[in-house]
Amino acid sequence: MPVTAFTFSALAVLLAGLVVFITVNRGTHDDSGGGSAQATSTTPSPPPETTPTPASGGGAASGQKVLKLADHPILQDPNAGLQNIVCRLPAWQSNQAAAQAFFTAAEQCLNDAWGPFLEYYHLPFSPPTLHFPTGASFQTACGTIGVGVATAAYYCDNNLYVPYNGLQIDQYGNNPGVYLALFAHEYGHHVQEVAGIMDAVWQQIYQVGENTPAGLDLSRRKELQAQCFSGMFLGAVVDRGGSVTHDMYAKAWRDQDTRGDNTSGSHDHGTNANYAAWWRKGAQNNRIAQCNTFSAPASEVS
């Protein structure tokens, strides 16, 4: 059930040194970002507990996506957000088996947070299928994806791929807050997929062309909304008695400054400042209406 939040959260881009890809093929998708770990922004106190309350609900026939953008039903109630949950994760260890256990547990937390929210709006929620590729490349419905420094996580058509060899563990080490925010961003694309937002935005991108100014604007709005959804999740689970500590939250918060188009040299994810701003808006406020990037002025999605 959505809750009232009183206060508090083929394309490539760097995620603070972690690179995540968004590749699209016939409505299937994936995503990314990266940079250096030199953030200087302060971190706010963790958001206070939210109080469960019904949102306006409705807007879709049971089990059907709604192919809308700014006027999508889930984005209309100013008080709707994720319910606070206890998220228990295994301690991060820099080996493949431990990382697999970490992301498997993180997916369950994301399912627990987003599943009831989407189901309340009669949307056809089902968890994404999680994969842990181990080879030099792996096959998806979006094509063959090579594993390397440019592939930290990959989302395509209800499947979420996390190749350990792409995580740059040697650079990020024991920093689970960064990995969790990255993973929650990718899961944010699954939220868009289930809701129908992803299909709606790609219909428009195909009409105007991916590399046109209008197509790149739509891509940035899609990416920045996934950033806001990632922030919402971390804000909903931090300091709730589980494994997501304020230290993890603070490191994820500061890490956002290092990601975006300024770092990657692209134009499809948003400037580093906007990439960080949308994540923090989600983290601080946990109000999904405030993640409506499709109604935002151009200056906020540049």
Buried (B, 14 or more C-beta within 10 A) or exposed (E): BBBBBBEBBEBBBBBBBBBBBBBBBEBBBBBBBBBEBEBEEEBBEBBEEBEEBEBBBEBBEEEEBBBBBBEBBBBBBBBBBBBBBEBEBBEBBBEBEBBBBBBBBBBBBBBBBBBBBBBBBBBBBEBBEBBBBEEEEBEBEBEEBEBBBBBBBBBBBBBBBBBBBBBBBEEBEEBBBBBBBBBBBBBBBBBBBBBBBBBBBBEBBEEBEBEEEEBBBBBBBBBBBBBBBBBBBBBBBBBBEBBBBBEBBBBBBBBBBBBBBBBBEBBBBBBBBBBBBBBBBBBBBBBBBBBBBBEBEEEBBB
